[in-house]
Amino acid sequence: MIWLGRICAAEARIAAGLADDDASKNTASAAIADARSEMRVSLQDLEDSLTASAAHLCCEVLQGVSGVKQVLATYRMTDRPAPTEPSVYVDGSLAALGCFAFEAGVPKGLSSETTGRWVRASLGIICECYAHLCLDVLESARKTAAGLGLIKTRRKKPTGMSDAAAPLSDLDKISAQLHLDVQHFGMLCSKEYDVQPDSIGTYSKLLQSLSE
């Protein structure tokens, strides 16, 4: 953005200096216009690269052994009680994005609007990755529930007990934990980065992954 401003200023100076030479002025203005167009493309490529790099670091946390898949290991055939708090991995999942936002916004002097756009773009990538991981975990849990896990749960249910009073299945607990995690993730987006989850295009995909 700074370079675009300098190009505009240079264009104004050249136009003023060549006021008596229309042909030269038009040639110079056309050349500067082309440079501005190329600069915009280069800036967009740079933004895409930066936001993808920041998102990649966050996705690595979600994909790690202590990330989303840990929810599956925590509740599948372990008889743990139902979750009441979000998983630890959620707080760490956006740490890299915080470092990126600070480095991009403060030392380099970028406007808050520019930094905000970069953060939202990164969050969009992160939410898509998060959605895929949630789908994988739930699918794996369903496969277990269709086999030994489901049989085990059915054997535990006393005769005459209603479904509402029956113990939660492993799948129920896993789904509940993921819901808590995604809600906390959305809160962090709003609290830490001033980005409302609903304004992130792929956040709806993340929510949908929990209901499929």
MARPAZA-792867 format. One record per atom (N, C-alpha, C): residue in one letter; y, z, x; residue number from 1. Coordinates in nm, 3 decimals. Layout:
% residues N
aa  y  z  x  i
a  Y  Z  X  NUM
...
***
This chain:
% residues 212
aa  y  z  x  i
m  -0.120  0.000  0.082  1
m  0.000  0.000  0.000  1
m  0.126  0.000  0.086  1
i  0.122  0.072  0.198  2
i  0.237  0.076  0.288  2
i  0.264  -0.062  0.345  2
w  0.156  -0.132  0.381  3
w  0.175  -0.266  0.439  3
w  0.231  -0.363  0.338  3
l  0.191  -0.351  0.213  4
l  0.247  -0.439  0.111  4
l  0.397  -0.417  0.097  4
g  0.440  -0.293  0.107  5
g  0.582  -0.265  0.099  5
g  0.657  -0.326  0.215  5
r  0.597  -0.321  0.333  6
r  0.663  -0.380  0.449  6
r  0.671  -0.532  0.438  6
i  0.567  -0.591  0.381  7
i  0.569  -0.737  0.362  7
i  0.678  -0.777  0.266  7
c  0.694  -0.698  0.159  8
c  0.800  -0.727  0.062  8
c  0.938  -0.718  0.128  8
a  0.955  -0.616  0.212  9
a  1.083  -0.601  0.281  9
a  1.108  -0.716  0.376  9
a  1.002  -0.758  0.446  10
a  1.016  -0.871  0.538  10
a  1.051  -0.999  0.463  10
e  0.990  -1.016  0.348  11
e  1.019  -1.134  0.268  11
e  1.166  -1.136  0.226  11
a  1.218  -1.021  0.189  12
a  1.358  -1.015  0.148  12
a  1.451  -1.047  0.264  12
r  1.418  -0.996  0.383  13
r  1.503  -1.023  0.500  13
r  1.499  -1.171  0.538  13
i  1.382  -1.228  0.532  14
i  1.370  -1.370  0.568  14
i  1.445  -1.456  0.468  14
a  1.430  -1.421  0.338  15
a  1.500  -1.499  0.235  15
a  1.651  -1.490  0.254  15
a  1.701  -1.372  0.293  16
a  1.845  -1.357  0.314  16
a  1.892  -1.434  0.436  16
g  1.808  -1.432  0.542  17
g  1.848  -1.501  0.665  17
g  1.841  -1.651  0.654  17
l  1.765  -1.700  0.561  18
l  1.749  -1.845  0.546  18
l  1.815  -1.896  0.419  18
a  1.916  -1.823  0.376  19
a  1.980  -1.859  0.250  19
a  2.039  -1.999  0.251  19
d  2.079  -2.045  0.369  20
d  2.142  -2.177  0.378  20
d  2.042  -2.288  0.404  20
d  1.916  -2.252  0.413  21
d  1.814  -2.352  0.442  21
d  1.702  -2.335  0.340  21
d  1.717  -2.404  0.227  22
d  1.623  -2.386  0.117  22
d  1.480  -2.423  0.155  22
a  1.466  -2.531  0.233  23
a  1.332  -2.578  0.269  23
a  1.259  -2.472  0.353  23
s  1.330  -2.419  0.453  24
s  1.270  -2.316  0.539  24
s  1.240  -2.190  0.460  24
k  1.333  -2.156  0.370  25
k  1.315  -2.036  0.290  25
k  1.191  -2.048  0.202  25
n  1.172  -2.163  0.141  26
n  1.057  -2.183  0.054  26
n  0.926  -2.178  0.133  26
t  0.929  -2.238  0.253  27
t  0.809  -2.237  0.338  27
t  0.773  -2.096  0.380  27
a  0.875  -2.021  0.421  28
a  0.851  -1.883  0.464  28
a  0.803  -1.797  0.347  28
s  0.863  -1.814  0.231  29
s  0.824  -1.736  0.113  29
s  0.680  -1.766  0.073  29
a  0.641  -1.893  0.082  30
a  0.504  -1.930  0.047  30
a  0.404  -1.868  0.144  30
a  0.441  -1.867  0.273  31
a  0.352  -1.810  0.374  31
a  0.336  -1.660  0.352  31
i  0.446  -1.593  0.319  32
i  0.440  -1.449  0.295  32
i  0.360  -1.419  0.169  32
a  0.374  -1.502  0.067  33
a  0.298  -1.483  -0.056  33
a  0.149  -1.493  -0.028  33
d  0.111  -1.590  0.056  34
d  -0.030  -1.604  0.092  34
d  -0.079  -1.481  0.168  34
a  0.006  -1.430  0.258  35
a  -0.031  -1.312  0.336  35
a  -0.049  -1.191  0.245  35
r  0.038  -1.179  0.147  36
r  0.028  -1.068  0.053  36
r  -0.102  -1.075  -0.026  36
s  -0.139  -1.195  -0.067  37
s  -0.263  -1.213  -0.143  37
s  -0.384  -1.175  -0.058  37
e  -0.384  -1.219  0.067  38
e  -0.494  -1.187  0.157  38
e  -0.499  -1.037  0.184  38
m  -0.380  -0.976  0.196  39
m  -0.375  -0.834  0.221  39
m  -0.433  -0.755  0.104  39
r  -0.406  -0.798  -0.017  40
r  -0.461  -0.730  -0.135  40
r  -0.613  -0.734  -0.133  40
v  -0.668  -0.851  -0.098  41
v  -0.814  -0.865  -0.092  41
v  -0.871  -0.772  0.014  41
s  -0.804  -0.767  0.130  42
s  -0.851  -0.682  0.239  42
s  -0.844  -0.535  0.200  42
l  -0.736  -0.496  0.134  43
l  -0.721  -0.358  0.089  43
l  -0.829  -0.320  -0.012  43
q  -0.861  -0.413  -0.102  44
q  -0.966  -0.385  -0.201  44
q  -1.101  -0.367  -0.133  44
d  -1.127  -0.454  -0.034  45
d  -1.252  -0.441  0.041  45
d  -1.258  -0.307  0.114  45
l  -1.142  -0.266  0.170  46
l  -1.137  -0.139  0.241  46
l  -1.160  -0.023  0.144  46
e  -1.097  -0.028  0.027  47
e  -1.116  0.077  -0.073  47
e  -1.262  0.086  -0.116  47
d  -1.323  -0.030  -0.141  48
d  -1.463  -0.032  -0.183  48
d  -1.553  0.030  -0.077  48
s  -1.524  -0.001  0.049  49
s  -1.605  0.052  0.158  49
s  -1.588  0.203  0.172  49
l  -1.465  0.250  0.162  50
l  -1.437  0.393  0.175  50
l  -1.500  0.473  0.061  50
t  -1.481  0.425  -0.061  51
t  -1.536  0.499  -0.176  51
t  -1.688  0.498  -0.176  51
a  -1.747  0.387  -0.134  52
a  -1.894  0.379  -0.128  52
a  -1.948  0.475  -0.022  52
s  -1.878  0.487  0.091  53
s  -1.923  0.577  0.198  53
s  -1.916  0.721  0.153  53
a  -1.807  0.758  0.087  54
a  -1.793  0.896  0.038  54
a  -1.899  0.926  -0.068  54
a  -1.922  0.830  -0.158  55
a  -2.022  0.850  -0.263  55
a  -2.162  0.861  -0.204  55
h  -2.189  0.784  -0.100  56
h  -2.321  0.785  -0.037  56
h  -2.354  0.924  0.018  56
l  -2.256  0.990  0.079  57
l  -2.280  1.124  0.132  57
l  -2.313  1.223  0.021  57
c  -2.244  1.209  -0.092  58
c  -2.271  1.296  -0.206  58
c  -2.409  1.268  -0.266  58
c  -2.443  1.141  -0.274  59
c  -2.574  1.103  -0.330  59
c  -2.688  1.153  -0.242  59
e  -2.664  1.161  -0.111  60
e  -2.767  1.213  -0.022  60
e  -2.803  1.358  -0.057  60
v  -2.701  1.434  -0.097  61
v  -2.726  1.573  -0.138  61
v  -2.810  1.576  -0.266  61
l  -2.774  1.492  -0.362  62
l  -2.848  1.485  -0.488  62
l  -2.991  1.438  -0.466  62
q  -3.011  1.349  -0.371  63
q  -3.143  1.291  -0.346  63
q  -3.229  1.376  -0.254  63
g  -3.169  1.474  -0.187  64
g  -3.241  1.555  -0.089  64
g  -3.347  1.644  -0.150  64
v  -3.424  1.709  -0.063  65
v  -3.535  1.793  -0.110  65
v  -3.484  1.913  -0.190  65
s  -3.361  1.953  -0.166  66
s  -3.303  2.064  -0.240  66
s  -3.211  2.018  -0.351  66
g  -3.219  1.888  -0.384  67
g  -3.132  1.830  -0.486  67
g  -3.196  1.829  -0.624  67
v  -3.176  1.720  -0.695  68
v  -3.222  1.712  -0.834  68
v  -3.373  1.729  -0.846  68
k  -3.448  1.675  -0.753  69
k  -3.594  1.683  -0.761  69
k  -3.645  1.825  -0.747  69
q  -3.562  1.913  -0.691  70
q  -3.602  2.052  -0.679  70
q  -3.622  2.117  -0.816  70
v  -3.551  2.065  -0.915  71
v  -3.566  2.118  -1.052  71
v  -3.710  2.100  -1.099  71
l  -3.767  1.988  -1.065  72
l  -3.906  1.960  -1.104  72
l  -4.001  2.061  -1.039  72
a  -3.982  2.084  -0.909  73
a  -4.068  2.177  -0.837  73
a  -4.050  2.321  -0.884  73
t  -3.931  2.353  -0.931  74
t  -3.902  2.490  -0.974  74
t  -3.974  2.527  -1.102  74
y  -3.987  2.431  -1.194  75
y  -4.039  2.465  -1.328  75
y  -4.175  2.403  -1.362  75
r  -4.219  2.306  -1.288  76
r  -4.346  2.243  -1.325  76
r  -4.464  2.332  -1.287  76
m  -4.532  2.384  -1.390  77
m  -4.652  2.465  -1.373  77
m  -4.626  2.588  -1.285  77
t  -4.512  2.655  -1.305  78
t  -4.479  2.775  -1.228  78
t  -4.460  2.898  -1.316  78
d  -4.451  2.878  -1.448  79
d  -4.431  2.989  -1.542  79
d  -4.301  3.065  -1.518  79
r  -4.203  3.000  -1.461  80
r  -4.072  3.064  -1.442  80
r  -4.001  3.076  -1.576  80
p  -3.913  3.174  -1.590  81
p  -3.837  3.186  -1.715  81
p  -3.739  3.071  -1.731  81
a  -3.691  3.053  -1.851  82
a  -3.597  2.944  -1.879  82
a  -3.468  2.963  -1.799  82
p  -3.405  2.853  -1.759  83
p  -3.284  2.862  -1.677  83
p  -3.163  2.914  -1.756  83
t  -3.077  2.983  -1.685  84
t  -2.953  3.032  -1.746  84
t  -2.830  2.994  -1.665  84
e  -2.850  2.944  -1.543  85
e  -2.741  2.908  -1.454  85
e  -2.764  2.768  -1.396  85
p  -2.657  2.698  -1.358  86
p  -2.675  2.568  -1.293  86
p  -2.740  2.583  -1.156  86
s  -2.803  2.479  -1.111  87
s  -2.870  2.480  -0.980  87
s  -2.768  2.486  -0.867  87
v  -2.812  2.540  -0.755  88
v  -2.724  2.556  -0.638  88
v  -2.677  2.423  -0.584  88
y  -2.761  2.321  -0.592  89
y  -2.726  2.192  -0.532  89
y  -2.600  2.130  -0.591  89
v  -2.567  2.164  -0.716  90
v  -2.454  2.098  -0.782  90
v  -2.323  2.125  -0.709  90
d  -2.299  2.249  -0.669  91
d  -2.174  2.282  -0.600  91
d  -2.162  2.203  -0.470  91
g  -2.273  2.184  -0.401  92
g  -2.267  2.112  -0.274  92
g  -2.266  1.962  -0.288  92
s  -2.296  1.912  -0.408  93
s  -2.309  1.768  -0.426  93
s  -2.177  1.693  -0.411  93
l  -2.064  1.761  -0.432  94
l  -1.934  1.695  -0.424  94
l  -1.851  1.742  -0.305  94
a  -1.913  1.817  -0.215  95
a  -1.840  1.869  -0.099  95
a  -1.785  1.756  -0.012  95
a  -1.866  1.654  0.010  96
a  -1.822  1.543  0.093  96
a  -1.705  1.469  0.030  96
l  -1.703  1.464  -0.102  97
l  -1.593  1.398  -0.171  97
l  -1.463  1.475  -0.153  97
g  -1.473  1.609  -0.148  98
g  -1.355  1.690  -0.126  98
g  -1.295  1.664  0.011  98
c  -1.379  1.654  0.112  99
c  -1.331  1.622  0.248  99
c  -1.267  1.485  0.251  99
f  -1.328  1.391  0.182  100
f  -1.275  1.255  0.177  100
f  -1.138  1.252  0.111  100
a  -1.125  1.322  -0.001  101
a  -0.998  1.323  -0.073  101
a  -0.887  1.385  0.011  101
f  -0.920  1.490  0.084  102
f  -0.819  1.556  0.169  102
f  -0.778  1.464  0.283  102
e  -0.875  1.406  0.351  103
e  -0.844  1.321  0.466  103
e  -0.768  1.197  0.424  103
a  -0.801  1.145  0.306  104
a  -0.734  1.023  0.259  104
a  -0.593  1.053  0.211  104
g  -0.575  1.169  0.148  105
g  -0.447  1.197  0.085  105
g  -0.343  1.264  0.170  105
v  -0.385  1.354  0.259  106
v  -0.286  1.435  0.331  106
v  -0.245  1.374  0.465  106
p  -0.336  1.366  0.563  107
p  -0.290  1.316  0.692  107
p  -0.241  1.172  0.688  107
k  -0.301  1.088  0.604  108
k  -0.266  0.946  0.602  108
k  -0.151  0.916  0.508  108
g  -0.105  1.015  0.435  109
g  0.013  0.997  0.352  109
g  -0.004  0.906  0.233  109
l  -0.125  0.888  0.184  110
l  -0.144  0.803  0.066  110
l  -0.097  0.876  -0.058  110
s  -0.052  0.801  -0.155  111
s  -0.003  0.862  -0.278  111
s  -0.118  0.926  -0.354  111
s  -0.086  1.024  -0.439  112
s  -0.188  1.089  -0.520  112
s  -0.254  0.990  -0.615  112
e  -0.178  0.889  -0.656  113
e  -0.235  0.787  -0.745  113
e  -0.345  0.709  -0.674  113
t  -0.319  0.673  -0.548  114
t  -0.418  0.599  -0.471  114
t  -0.541  0.684  -0.444  114
t  -0.518  0.806  -0.399  115
t  -0.629  0.897  -0.372  115
t  -0.711  0.922  -0.497  115
g  -0.643  0.940  -0.610  116
g  -0.712  0.962  -0.736  116
g  -0.799  0.843  -0.775  116
r  -0.749  0.724  -0.752  117
r  -0.827  0.604  -0.783  117
r  -0.953  0.598  -0.697  117
w  -0.940  0.633  -0.571  118
w  -1.055  0.633  -0.482  118
w  -1.158  0.737  -0.526  118
v  -1.110  0.854  -0.562  119
v  -1.201  0.962  -0.606  119
v  -1.276  0.921  -0.732  119
r  -1.206  0.863  -0.829  120
r  -1.271  0.820  -0.953  120
r  -1.376  0.713  -0.926  120
a  -1.344  0.622  -0.834  121
a  -1.440  0.517  -0.800  121
a  -1.565  0.578  -0.737  121
s  -1.547  0.674  -0.649  122
s  -1.661  0.741  -0.587  122
s  -1.743  0.817  -0.691  122
l  -1.676  0.886  -0.781  123
l  -1.747  0.960  -0.885  123
l  -1.829  0.868  -0.974  123
g  -1.778  0.749  -0.998  124
g  -1.853  0.652  -1.077  124
g  -1.986  0.617  -1.013  124
i  -1.984  0.598  -0.881  125
i  -2.107  0.567  -0.807  125
i  -2.202  0.686  -0.807  125
i  -2.145  0.806  -0.788  126
i  -2.226  0.928  -0.783  126
i  -2.294  0.953  -0.918  126
c  -2.222  0.934  -1.026  127
c  -2.280  0.957  -1.160  127
c  -2.396  0.862  -1.187  127
e  -2.384  0.740  -1.142  128
e  -2.493  0.643  -1.162  128
e  -2.617  0.686  -1.086  128
c  -2.597  0.730  -0.962  129
c  -2.709  0.779  -0.882  129
c  -2.772  0.902  -0.947  129
y  -2.688  0.992  -0.993  130
y  -2.734  1.116  -1.058  130
y  -2.817  1.084  -1.182  130
a  -2.773  0.986  -1.259  131
a  -2.845  0.946  -1.380  131
a  -2.986  0.897  -1.347  131
h  -2.998  0.815  -1.244  132
h  -3.130  0.764  -1.205  132
h  -3.222  0.878  -1.163  132
l  -3.167  0.974  -1.090  133
l  -3.249  1.087  -1.044  133
l  -3.295  1.173  -1.161  133
c  -3.207  1.196  -1.258  134
c  -3.245  1.273  -1.376  134
c  -3.356  1.203  -1.454  134
l  -3.343  1.073  -1.468  135
l  -3.446  0.996  -1.538  135
l  -3.581  1.007  -1.467  135
d  -3.579  1.000  -1.334  136
d  -3.703  1.010  -1.256  136
d  -3.769  1.146  -1.275  136
v  -3.687  1.252  -1.271  137
v  -3.740  1.387  -1.285  137
v  -3.800  1.407  -1.424  137
l  -3.729  1.365  -1.527  138
l  -3.778  1.381  -1.663  138
l  -3.904  1.298  -1.687  138
e  -3.908  1.179  -1.632  139
e  -4.027  1.095  -1.649  139
e  -4.148  1.160  -1.583  139
s  -4.127  1.215  -1.464  140
s  -4.237  1.283  -1.396  140
s  -4.283  1.405  -1.474  140
a  -4.187  1.477  -1.531  141
a  -4.221  1.596  -1.611  141
a  -4.298  1.556  -1.737  141
r  -4.260  1.445  -1.798  142
r  -4.330  1.400  -1.919  142
r  -4.474  1.360  -1.887  142
k  -4.494  1.299  -1.771  143
k  -4.630  1.259  -1.734  143
k  -4.718  1.383  -1.717  143
t  -4.660  1.486  -1.658  144
t  -4.736  1.610  -1.643  144
t  -4.763  1.673  -1.779  144
a  -4.661  1.671  -1.867  145
a  -4.677  1.729  -2.000  145
a  -4.782  1.656  -2.081  145
a  -4.800  1.528  -2.052  146
a  -4.900  1.450  -2.125  146
a  -5.041  1.480  -2.076  146
g  -5.051  1.549  -1.963  147
g  -5.182  1.583  -1.908  147
g  -5.209  1.731  -1.915  147
l  -5.237  1.789  -1.800  148
l  -5.277  1.930  -1.794  148
l  -5.166  2.024  -1.839  148
g  -5.042  1.990  -1.810  149
g  -4.932  2.077  -1.847  149
g  -4.924  2.096  -1.997  149
l  -4.939  1.992  -2.073  150
l  -4.932  1.999  -2.219  150
l  -5.050  2.079  -2.274  150
i  -5.169  2.058  -2.218  151
i  -5.287  2.130  -2.264  151
i  -5.270  2.280  -2.239  151
k  -5.214  2.311  -2.120  152
k  -5.193  2.452  -2.086  152
k  -5.097  2.519  -2.184  152
t  -4.989  2.448  -2.218  153
t  -4.890  2.503  -2.311  153
t  -4.952  2.525  -2.449  153
r  -5.033  2.430  -2.494  154
r  -5.095  2.442  -2.626  154
r  -5.191  2.559  -2.632  154
r  -5.262  2.586  -2.525  155
r  -5.357  2.696  -2.524  155
r  -5.285  2.831  -2.530  155
k  -5.161  2.836  -2.477  156
k  -5.086  2.961  -2.476  156
k  -5.029  2.996  -2.612  156
k  -5.013  2.899  -2.699  157
k  -4.949  2.922  -2.828  157
k  -5.044  2.992  -2.925  157
p  -5.011  3.115  -2.966  158
p  -5.100  3.189  -3.059  158
p  -5.110  3.119  -3.194  158
t  -5.221  3.138  -3.259  159
t  -5.242  3.079  -3.390  159
t  -5.139  3.131  -3.489  159
g  -5.078  3.039  -3.565  160
g  -4.982  3.078  -3.666  160
g  -4.840  3.091  -3.615  160
m  -4.818  3.082  -3.484  161
m  -4.683  3.092  -3.430  161
m  -4.607  2.964  -3.457  161
s  -4.482  2.976  -3.503  162
s  -4.401  2.857  -3.530  162
s  -4.360  2.791  -3.400  162
d  -4.319  2.662  -3.412  163
d  -4.274  2.590  -3.293  163
d  -4.150  2.655  -3.233  163
a  -4.063  2.710  -3.319  164
a  -3.939  2.771  -3.270  164
a  -3.969  2.895  -3.187  164
a  -4.076  2.967  -3.223  165
a  -4.109  3.091  -3.152  165
a  -4.203  3.067  -3.034  165
a  -4.255  2.949  -3.022  166
a  -4.348  2.917  -2.914  166
a  -4.278  2.918  -2.779  166
p  -4.351  2.952  -2.671  167
p  -4.291  2.951  -2.537  167
p  -4.240  2.811  -2.502  167
l  -4.132  2.808  -2.426  168
l  -4.078  2.679  -2.383  168
l  -4.177  2.614  -2.286  168
s  -4.193  2.485  -2.302  169
s  -4.279  2.411  -2.210  169
s  -4.206  2.388  -2.078  169
d  -4.280  2.343  -1.978  170
d  -4.217  2.310  -1.850  170
d  -4.113  2.201  -1.869  170
l  -4.145  2.103  -1.953  171
l  -4.052  1.994  -1.979  171
l  -3.924  2.047  -2.042  171
d  -3.938  2.140  -2.136  172
d  -3.820  2.200  -2.199  172
d  -3.730  2.268  -2.096  172
k  -3.792  2.341  -2.005  173
k  -3.716  2.414  -1.904  173
k  -3.647  2.318  -1.807  173
i  -3.719  2.215  -1.769  174
i  -3.661  2.116  -1.678  174
i  -3.543  2.046  -1.742  174
s  -3.560  2.008  -1.869  175
s  -3.452  1.943  -1.941  175
s  -3.332  2.036  -1.956  175
a  -3.359  2.164  -1.986  176
a  -3.251  2.261  -2.001  176
a  -3.175  2.280  -1.869  176
q  -3.250  2.285  -1.759  177
q  -3.185  2.302  -1.628  177
q  -3.096  2.182  -1.594  177
l  -3.146  2.064  -1.622  178
l  -3.066  1.944  -1.594  178
l  -2.939  1.940  -1.679  178
h  -2.949  1.984  -1.803  179
h  -2.831  1.991  -1.888  179
h  -2.727  2.087  -1.830  179
l  -2.773  2.204  -1.786  180
l  -2.682  2.300  -1.724  180
l  -2.617  2.241  -1.599  180
d  -2.698  2.169  -1.521  181
d  -2.647  2.111  -1.396  181
d  -2.542  2.004  -1.423  181
v  -2.569  1.918  -1.517  182
v  -2.476  1.809  -1.547  182
v  -2.346  1.863  -1.607  182
q  -2.358  1.964  -1.690  183
q  -2.237  2.027  -1.746  183
q  -2.152  2.087  -1.635  183
h  -2.216  2.152  -1.540  184
h  -2.144  2.211  -1.427  184
h  -2.083  2.103  -1.339  184
f  -2.154  1.995  -1.322  185
f  -2.104  1.881  -1.245  185
f  -1.976  1.826  -1.310  185
g  -1.979  1.812  -1.442  186
g  -1.861  1.764  -1.513  186
g  -1.744  1.859  -1.499  186
m  -1.772  1.990  -1.501  187
m  -1.667  2.090  -1.483  187
m  -1.604  2.078  -1.345  187
l  -1.686  2.054  -1.244  188
l  -1.634  2.039  -1.108  188
l  -1.544  1.916  -1.096  188
c  -1.583  1.809  -1.162  189
c  -1.499  1.688  -1.160  189
c  -1.359  1.719  -1.213  189
s  -1.355  1.796  -1.320  190
s  -1.228  1.831  -1.382  190
s  -1.150  1.934  -1.301  190
k  -1.220  2.039  -1.257  191
k  -1.153  2.150  -1.189  191
k  -1.112  2.114  -1.047  191
e  -1.200  2.053  -0.972  192
e  -1.175  2.027  -0.831  192
e  -1.098  1.898  -0.804  192
y  -1.114  1.800  -0.892  193
y  -1.056  1.668  -0.864  193
y  -0.966  1.616  -0.975  193
d  -0.946  1.700  -1.077  194
d  -0.857  1.664  -1.188  194
d  -0.897  1.531  -1.251  194
v  -1.026  1.509  -1.261  195
v  -1.081  1.389  -1.324  195
v  -1.166  1.432  -1.443  195
q  -1.127  1.392  -1.562  196
q  -1.205  1.424  -1.681  196
q  -1.335  1.344  -1.681  196
p  -1.449  1.409  -1.699  197
p  -1.577  1.336  -1.693  197
p  -1.582  1.215  -1.784  197
d  -1.524  1.227  -1.903  198
d  -1.529  1.116  -1.998  198
d  -1.454  0.993  -1.949  198
s  -1.366  1.010  -1.850  199
s  -1.291  0.896  -1.796  199
s  -1.371  0.821  -1.690  199
i  -1.486  0.876  -1.653  200
i  -1.574  0.811  -1.555  200
i  -1.672  0.723  -1.632  200
g  -1.668  0.595  -1.608  201
g  -1.749  0.502  -1.686  201
g  -1.897  0.534  -1.688  201
t  -1.952  0.577  -1.574  202
t  -2.096  0.599  -1.567  202
t  -2.137  0.741  -1.605  202
y  -2.041  0.827  -1.640  203
y  -2.076  0.963  -1.680  203
y  -2.154  0.960  -1.812  203
s  -2.119  0.868  -1.901  204
s  -2.193  0.855  -2.027  204
s  -2.338  0.816  -2.000  204
k  -2.359  0.736  -1.896  205
k  -2.495  0.698  -1.858  205
k  -2.571  0.821  -1.808  205
l  -2.501  0.909  -1.738  206
l  -2.563  1.032  -1.690  206
l  -2.604  1.120  -1.808  206
l  -2.515  1.135  -1.905  207
l  -2.549  1.214  -2.023  207
l  -2.665  1.153  -2.100  207
q  -2.665  1.021  -2.110  208
q  -2.771  0.952  -2.184  208
q  -2.907  0.973  -2.117  208
s  -2.907  0.984  -1.985  209
s  -3.034  1.002  -1.913  209
s  -3.103  1.131  -1.952  209
l  -3.026  1.229  -1.999  210
l  -3.083  1.357  -2.037  210
l  -3.148  1.356  -2.174  210
s  -3.117  1.255  -2.252  211
s  -3.169  1.248  -2.388  211
s  -3.276  1.143  -2.404  211
e  -3.307  1.074  -2.299  212
e  -3.408  0.967  -2.309  212
e  -3.547  1.021  -2.277  212
***
